[in-house]
Amino acid sequence: MTAQMQIHIREVNSMFADERKKVRERYKEYDGCYLGYYAQWFFWFFFVLGLVIFGLAIFLILDSHYHWTK
């Protein structure tokens, strides 16, 4: 009975090790850093939002300057 349990535990540990290897390969990025799917979307959302706000601020500054010189 003890020998059977040890064999079963070895099989389970082997399965976990194989799964860890698969996950590590799946999430490997070219630069060695994986942020995760949601973290990447979070970054891109706020990056684009920041660009839009920055562009809007530049536009409003230039627009108000144009009206003052008219």
C-alpha positions in Angstrom: 0.0 0.0 0.0 2.8 2.4 0.9 4.6 1.6 -2.4 1.5 2.3 -4.4 1.0 5.6 -2.7 4.6 6.6 -3.4 4.2 5.7 -7.0 1.0 7.7 -7.2 2.7 10.7 -5.5 5.6 10.6 -8.0 3.1 10.5 -10.9 1.2 13.5 -9.6 4.5 15.4 -8.9 5.6 14.6 -12.4 2.3 15.9 -13.8 2.7 19.1 -11.9 6.2 19.6 -13.1 5.2 19.1 -16.7 2.3 21.6 -16.3 4.7 24.2 -14.8 7.0 23.7 -17.8 4.1 24.2 -20.2 2.9 27.3 -18.4 6.4 28.8 -18.3 6.8 28.2 -22.1 3.4 29.6 -22.8 4.0 32.8 -20.9 7.6 33.4 -22.0 8.1 36.7 -23.7 11.0 37.8 -25.9 12.4 40.2 -23.3 11.9 37.7 -20.4 9.1 39.7 -18.8 5.4 38.7 -19.0 2.9 41.2 -17.6 -0.2 39.3 -18.3 -3.1 39.8 -20.7 -5.1 42.3 -18.5 -2.0 44.2 -17.4 -1.1 44.9 -21.1 -4.6 46.1 -21.8 -4.5 48.3 -18.7 -1.2 49.8 -19.9 -2.4 50.4 -23.4 -5.7 52.0 -22.3 -4.0 54.6 -20.1 -1.2 55.2 -22.6 -3.8 56.0 -25.4 -5.9 58.0 -22.9 -2.9 60.0 -21.9 -2.0 60.7 -25.6 -5.5 61.9 -26.2 -5.5 64.2 -23.2 -2.1 65.5 -24.1 -3.2 66.2 -27.7 -6.4 67.9 -26.5 -4.4 70.1 -24.1 -2.1 71.2 -26.9 -5.1 71.9 -29.2 -6.8 74.0 -26.5 -3.6 76.0 -25.8 -3.1 76.7 -29.5 -6.8 77.5 -30.0 -6.9 79.9 -27.1 -3.7 81.6 -28.3 -5.2 82.0 -31.8 -8.3 83.7 -30.4 -6.2 86.1 -28.3 -4.2 87.2 -31.3 -7.2 87.8 -33.5 
